[in-house]
Amino acid sequence: MNRYPWWKYLIIAVALLIGLIYSLPNVFGEAPAVQLSSGKATLKLDQSAVERVRTVLKEAGLDADFVELDGTSVRARFKDTDSQLKARDALSRSFNPDAQDPSYIVALNLVSRSPQWLRNLHAQPMYLGLDLRGGVHFLMQVDMKAALTQKLDSLSTDMRTLLRDKDIRHSGIRRDASALIVRFRDDAAREAARGVLQGSLADVDWVDGTDTGGSGDRTLVGTLKPTSERAIQEQALKQNITTLHNRINELGVAEPVIQQQGIDRVVVQLPGVQDTAKAKDIIGRTATLEVRMVNDSVEAQAAQAGGPVPFGYERYMERGGLPIIVKREVVLTGDNLTDAQPGFDENQEAAVHLTLDARGARIFKDVTRENIGKRMAIILFEKGKGEVVTAPVIRGEIGGGRVQISGRMSTEEAADTALLLRAGSLAAPMEIIEERTVGPSLGADNIAQGFNSLIYGFAAIAVFMMLYYLLFGVFSTIALTVNLLLLVAVLSMLQATLTLPGIAAIALTLGMAIDANVLINERVREELRNGSAPQSAIHAGYESAWSTILDSNVTTLIAGLALLAFGSGPVRGFAVVHCLGILTSMFSAVFFSRGLVNLWYGRQKKLKGVSIGQVWKPQE
């Protein structure tokens, strides 16, 4: 009746072992460290970087606790902050000799003091929130001029397509600062184009002009309407905030603060994050793709050798280090991508396979049909700098919306490039103009009081339960301890951020968990008062209380899920811990506590009584 099969005790033992292992790192605290990360998507760190870091530290006379490759970064842990600062300076001088164009990110960090065997099990401590330990604060500036420029470049491509479809001849389209200029040979062509452009491009105001080059051509000058400019800037800011949210999710940060400040700035606060290198890497990385035509003329060859770049063209570097001259006009952008996957080309070399949307597929088909025998450059822009990934010769018309990027690319580079392109790019470049690690917003006394309230509350509950329910109170207290252990372990495994609202949620969880044991204990007492045998009373007490416990916890979980869905900031942090606490309390208060009772009383066949405190019997 009151005996568990062996597999239930095995489940309890495994849960206790996992809870102990993954909550243990929170006891060891953290040590100062330096983290070395790549500043470019195409630059990867491997074991050779670890050896180089060791060599640099040895030459600087610094002794690190360990130097290891952690994912895509190298971490070195030190005993004190003085060694940490000296190591940062030494690594910065060695890995970034050109301070204006750093290829690596060298940042201060904190790593767990956990022993190696715990780190091998990926057991990490919880993050502490901005109100407990502080975190990282970034102020980012959005380049609104670049957003408008990108819009104008996109419009110029649309204009060419519209005029070609309507068979309206023109002498060229160019962007001059914040205006689009279209040249025509006669007034009739200009008036025909005006009607088409005004009807299709409602965001642009068109006025007549005259070509200043002396040719006497008629021109149409298009400028964005003020309302359109504001809409483009607002949309760029919103898209950047959305993209930042997606990227910060990769950091596993709970309760990030990403909000607009002014008309062109974004504040990013990452509570509990000391991994500033990873934060800067993910937030600052921008990967956008542009397809442009290559200029292989004599003038372009002279420009490649260091001469002036012809008007309407730009110079970029190929991955092999050779310059290449491309048109300023953009044929396609990353906005036309629907998917990007790593793979291999026909020569079994690493490649990125791109899928274009309907508009992009049509444009790409037209461009490849009209430029057979010419070269097309695929440029990857990262952190505002463009690099020509490949510049193949167009051998024939390419339709179907599937494009392939290959050439001098490793398998890892192909996977990273595909990931960045898939994740979505920023609508406009952003620059980190302010970066700081902020301290806790509350004083140490308040933080200590938050933890003390949890400890004292737990102690008061334990003393009351043991005095009032005797041995059953001991069982309840042990179950409550296991509940706290499992909750901390789950939060640690999820790498959640603990804040003061989270501590309040833990206190509430303890109260709800012990409430379930009170229901069970009182139900056992009631059965004993009714004259049931001790074994029958234990069985009936747990069985009868289960439905009430389940109902109360489900209704509370619904409220917690509502807070999680509609809340933000501290409310959301409270809801996360609250919902997890309900799940762990169901396991500890019912399943685990009954396992203890069964282990103690279940093996006694002729049980005369149980230690559950005073059983008040009704008066005769």
N, C-alpha and C positions, 0 to 999 in steps of 0.2 A: 504493500500500500504506500509506504513512505520510503521507497528505495529508488534511487536513480540507477539506470543501466550504466555500464562502464563508459559508453560513448558520450553520455551527457557530462560526466566528470572530465572526460578528455576535452570536450569543448570548453569547459570552465578553465582547465589547466592551460590550454592554448591561449584563451583570451587573457588570462592573467600574465602569461609569459610575454605576449605581444604588448600588453599595456605597460608592463614593467620596462621592457626594452625601449619602447618609443617615448615613454615619459621621462626616462632617465637622463637624456641629454639636457633637460631643463635644469638639472641640478649642477652641472659643471660650469655654467656661465660661458663667457666669450672672451677671446683673446684678440689683440690687435694683429692685423694682417695687411698685406699688400696684394692687390690683384692686378694681373696683367691680362688685358683682353685685346682682341683685334679691333682696329678702328675702321676696317674695310671689310665688306662682305667677301671679297676675293682673297683675303689674307687669313690663313688659318694657323692656329698654334698646335704644335704636336709635341712629342717627347723631346725633340731637339731644343725646343724653347725652354723646357724644364731644365735641361742641362746648361743652357746658356744663362738662365736666371741663377742657377747655383754658382756658376763661374763668376758672374758679376758680383754676387753677394760675398763670395769668398775673397775676391780682390778688394772689396770694400771693407773687409774685416768684420763682416756681420755673420752671426750664427743664427740660422732659422731653425725653429722646431721641426718644420718639414717644408718641403717644396713639392707640390703635386699638381698634376693636370686634372682639373675639375671641369669636365665637359669641354667647352671651347675656351677656357681661360686657365691661367696658371696662378695658384695661390701660394703665398709664403707666409707662415705664421711666426710671430715673434713673442718674446716674453714681455716686452715693454714698448711703450709708445715711442721712446727715443730711437730705438732700433727700427721701428716701423717707419718713422719719418726719414731716417737716413737711407733706408732701403728704397723708399719711393724716389728719392732724389737720384740715387745711383742707377736705378732701373730706367728712369726717365732720360738720363744722359746717355745711357747705352742704347736703348731701343728707339729713342726719338732724337737723333742728332739734329734734325731739322724741326725746331719747335713750331715753325709756322705751318708745317704740314705733317702733323703727327700720324704715324701709321699704327701706333699702338695706344691703348688707353691704360695709364697707370694710375690706380686709385687706391685710396685707403679703404679698408674694409674691416669687418669683424667676423671672425669665424669661431665656431664652437670649440671649447676645450675638451670636447668628448674624446675618449680614447679611440684608437684606430679601429678596433673591432666594432664599435658602434657606428663609426663613419662608413665602414664597409657594408653595414646593413642599411645604409641611407637613413639612419636615425638622426634627425635634426631637431633642435629646440624650436619652440614657438617664437614667432616674431612678437615684439612688444609694440604697441601702437604709438602714434605720435604723442599721445598724452601720457605715456608711460616712459618711453625711451627716446622719443623723437623720431626723426626720419630724414628724408631727403626732400629738398624744396628746389624746384626749377621754375624760372620765369622765362618763357619762350616768346620770341618775337616772330610774328608771321610776316613774310615778305609779300605785302599786298600788291606791289608793283609787278612782281613775278606772276601773281594770279591773273592780273589783267593782261599781261603779256601772253600768257598761255592761252587765254580766251581769244585774244586777237589772232594768234597763230592758228588756232582751231577755226576761227571764222574765215581766215584767208583760204584755208583748204576747202571749206564749204562753198566759198564764193567761186573758186575755180570750177568746182563740180557743177554748180548752178549755171554758170555762164556757158560751160561746155555743153550741158544738156539742152540749153535753149539756143545753141548755135550762135552765140553772140561773141564776136571777135574782140579781143582786147590786146593791148601791147605789153601787158605785164601787171602783176599785183605785188606790192611790197608793203612792208610795215615800217613806218617811220615814227619812232617814239611811241606815242599813244594813238596813232591814227593808221588807217589802212588806205592806201592810195592805189587806184586802178586807172591805168592809162588807156585812152582810146584814140583812134585816128580821126574820127569825125563825130559830130554832134548826134547823129542818128543812132550810132552804136551806144553812145553814152546815155541817151534817153531811154533806149530799150533796156539797158542794163539797170538803170535807176528803178524802173518799174519792177523788174525781177527781184532786185536786191531789197527794195523797200517792202515788197510783199512777203519775202521769205526770211529776212533778217530784221526782226522787229526791234532788236536791242541796239541797233546802230542808226545814228543820224547821218544823212548823206547831204553833202554840199558840193557845188561845182568848184573846180580849181583849174589851174593851168600848170603844165609841167615846167618847172624852173630850170630844166636842163637845156633849154634852147631849142628843143625839137618842135615846140608849138602844139604838142599833143594835148587833147582835152583830158581832164582827170575828174574822177569822183573821189572825194575825201570822206571817209567814214570814221566817225568817232563814237565811242560807246555813250549811251545816254547816262546822265547822272544817276537815275534810278537803277539802271542796269548795272552800273559800276558798284553801287552799294549792294545790290542783290548778289553780285558775283563775289564781293568781299565777304559778305555775311555767310554765303554758302561755303566759301573756302574755309572760313573759320570753323563752321559746324562740321565740315568733313574732316578737318584736321583733328578736332576734338574726338570725333568718332573713331578715327584711325588710332589716335593715342590710347583710347580706351581698349581697343583690340590688342594693341601691342603691350600695354601694361598688364593685360590678362595673362600674357606669357610669363610675367614675373611672379604670378601667384600672389599678388598683393590684395589683401582684403581692405575694403574701405578706402580706395584711392580717391583723392580730391583732384578733379580736372575741371576747371571752370574758366570762363572768359574773364579777362580783365581789360577794360577799355575796349577799343575798337580793333586792336590788332595784336593783343597779347593773351597768352594762356598760362595760367598757373597750374603747375602739377606738383602735388604733394603725395609722397609715397610713405605712409606711416610704417615704421618698423623696419624700413629697408636700409641696410648698411652697404649693400652690394651696389654702390654707386656706379661702378664700372659697367655692370650689366644693365642698370637702369639707363645710363647714358647711351649705351650701345643700342638698345632696343628702341628707345624714344628718338634718338638722333638719326637712326638709319632711315634713309629714304631711297627707295629703288623705283625709278620710273624708266620707262622704255620709250625711245623715240626712233622712228625709221625715217631716214633722210637719204637723198640721192647724193652720190659722190661726184666731185668734179675732178676729172682726170686730164684737163686741158693743160697747155703749156704754162699758162699763168698759175694754175694750181700746183704744178710741179715746182715752179719757182718758189711758191709760197711754202711748199713742204721743205724746201732747202733753207728757209729762214726769211724769205722775202715777204712783201706785204700781201695780206689776204685780200683777194678780190671782193668787191662790194657784193653783198648779199650772200656771203659764204662765211664759214667759221672753221677754225682749225681745232681738231681733237687728236688725241693720241690713241694708237692701237695698243693692244695688250703686249705686242712685241716691242713697243717703244718707238715705233715709227709714226710720224705725223700723217694725218689724212685731212683733206679739205672736203667739207660737205656743205650742202646748201643750208641756208638758214630756215628755209621752208620745211615744215614738218609734215611728212606724209601720213604717219600714224603715230599714236601715242598709247601709253599703257591703259588709257581709259577704254580703248577698244578691246581689251583682253577680257575673256570670260574664264579662262583657265590657263595654268602654266604647270607643267609636270616635267620632272627630270627623266632622262632616258638616254638613248644612244642613237647615233646616225647610221647611215649605211656602211660606214667604215668602222663601226663599233667603237667610236669615240664618244665621250660624254657630250650630251646636248640637252637643250631645253625645248620642249615641244609646247607651242603656244596655240591656243584656240581663240579666234577672233569672233566678235559679234557680227551681226548681219551687215551693219554699216562698214565695219573694218574690213570684212571679207570682200565687199564690193570695191572699196577703195584700193585694196591691195591687188585685186585682180586687174583693175584698170591700169594701175601704175606699172605692174610687171608686164602687161601686154604692150604698153606704150614705150617701155624702156629696155627692150631686149638688147643684150650686148653691153649694157651699162652696169655700173656697180651700185649696189644699195648698201648703205651702212646701217647697222643696228647698234644703237648707242644706249648704254646703261648709265643712268645718272644716279649717283649716290652722294649724298651730302653736298649737293650743288655742283659736283664735278662730273663731267661726262667722260666715258671711256668707250671706245669703239670695240665691241665684242667681236664682231665679224663684219666683213664687207665683201660679200660674194658677188659674182657676176650673174646677172639675170639671164638664164638660159631659155626661158620660155614663160608663158603666162601661168600664174599660180592661182588656182581657185580653190574653193572648198573651205576657206577660212582657217586652214591649218598651216602654221609657219614653224620653222625649225631654226634654232640658234645653236651653232656649234663652232668649234675652232679654239684651240689652245685653252681648253677648259677641263679641269679635273672633275671627277664624279661628285665630290663634295661641293665644289663651286657651282656645278649645275643644280644640285639640290638646294643650295642656299639661294641662288638666283631665282629659282622657281618659287621658293617659299616667300621671298620678299615681294615678288610680282603678284603672287596669289593673295597675299595678306592685304593688299591695297596700299596705294601710295598717298602721300599727302597732296592735297589740292594746291598747296603753295609751300615753298621751302620755309623751314622754321630754324631759328638759331637760338641756342641757349644763351641768354644774355645775363642771367644770374643763377648761380648754383650755390647752395649752402646746405650743410647738415644742421638741422634745427634740433634744439634740446627739448626735453619734455615741457609741455605747456603747464604742467602742474608741479608744485614743489615736491621735494622728496618726502616731506612729512605727510602730504596728502596721499601720495602713492603708497607709503607704508601703511597709512590708515586703511586704504582700500584692501590691501592684502591682510592686514590684521583683522579687519571686520570679517573676512572670510574664515580666517583661522579660529577666531573666538566664537563665531557662529557655529562652526563645525564642532568645536570642543563642547559648547553648551548643549548642542543636540545630543552628542555622544554621552555626556554625563547624565542627562535626563533619561535617555533611553535605557541606559544600563541600570539606573536606580529604579526606574518604574517597571521595566520588563525583565530585569535580571538577565538570565542567560539569553533569552530571546532578544533582549536589548543589545547584548554583545554581538549576536548574529547580525542584527540590524546595523550596528555601527561598523562592523567589518564590511557589510554589503555597501554601506555609504562610502567607505574608504575606497573600495573597488570601483564604485561609480566615479569618484573623483579621479582615480588613476586612469580609467578608461577614457574619460572625457579629455583629460590632458593629452593622453596618447593619440586620440583621434585628431585633436587640434594640431598636435605636432606633426602627425603624418600628412595632414592637409596643408601644413605650413601656413596656418591661419594667423591672423594678427590679433593679439589679445589687447583689448583696451579696457578702460574702467567700466564702460557699459557691459563688456564681456565678463568682467569680474562679478558685476551685479547679476548677470545671467547665471553664472556658476552658483552664486549664493541661492538664487531662486530654485535652481535645479536640485540643490541639496535639500531644500525644504520640501519640494515635491516628491523627491525620492524617499525621504523618511516618512512622508505622509502615506505612501503605499505600504510601508512596513507597519505603520500604526494601524491601518485598516486590517492588515493580515493578523496582527497580534490581537486586536480587539475581537476579531471574528473567531479566533481560536479560543479566547476567553469565553465568548458567548456560548460556544459549543460545550466547553467544560461546565459552564453554569447549567446548561440544559441536561447534564448528566452523561454526555458522550465520553467514551473511552479516550485516553490521551492520543493514541494513534489516529483514531477516527476524527478527533477534534482538530489535529494538525492537518489532516487531509481535507476536511471540510472547510477549515479556515482559509487555506490557500485557494481551493476551488471556488468558494463563494466570493472571495474578495477580488478574484481575477477580473470578473466582468466590470465591477465598479472601477478598478484601477485602469482598465483598458479604456473605458468611456471617458474618464477624467483626463487621461493623457492624450487621447485622440482629439478631444475638443481643445485642449491647450495647444496641441501641435497645429491645429488649424489656425488658431490665433497667431502662433509663431510664424507660420508660412505666409500669412497675410502681411505681417510686419516685414518679412523677408522680401516679399514681392513688391510692396508699395513704399517701404521705408528706404532711407538712405543715410549714409554717414553713421553716427553712433547708434541709431535705431536699427540699422541693418546689422551692425556688429553684435548688438544684443540678441537679435533674432537668430543669427547663425549659431551662437553658443547655446541659446535656449533650445533650438530644435535638436541639435546634437545631444544636448543633455537629457532631453526626454527619451531619446532612443537608448542611451546608455543606462538611464535609470530603470527602464523597463527590464533590461537584462539583469541588472544587479539587484534590484529590489524584489524581484519575483523569482527568476530562474536561479540566480546565484544564492540568494538567501535560503531558498528552499533546499538547495544542494547542501548547505551547511547543516540545516535542521535534519535532513535525511541522513547525513553522514553521522550525526551525533545520536539521534534518537531512533533512526530507522532500523538499526541492527538489534534493538532491544525488543524481543518478542513480547515479554510480559512487562510492559511499561506501566508503572503505577502513577506517575505524575510527571509534569514538565515544569521547568523553572521559567515561569512567565509572569511572576509577580502575584499580587493579591487578586484572587478570583472572587469577586463579590457575588454571593449567592442570594437570591431573593428571600425575603422573610416568609416563613410559613404562616 
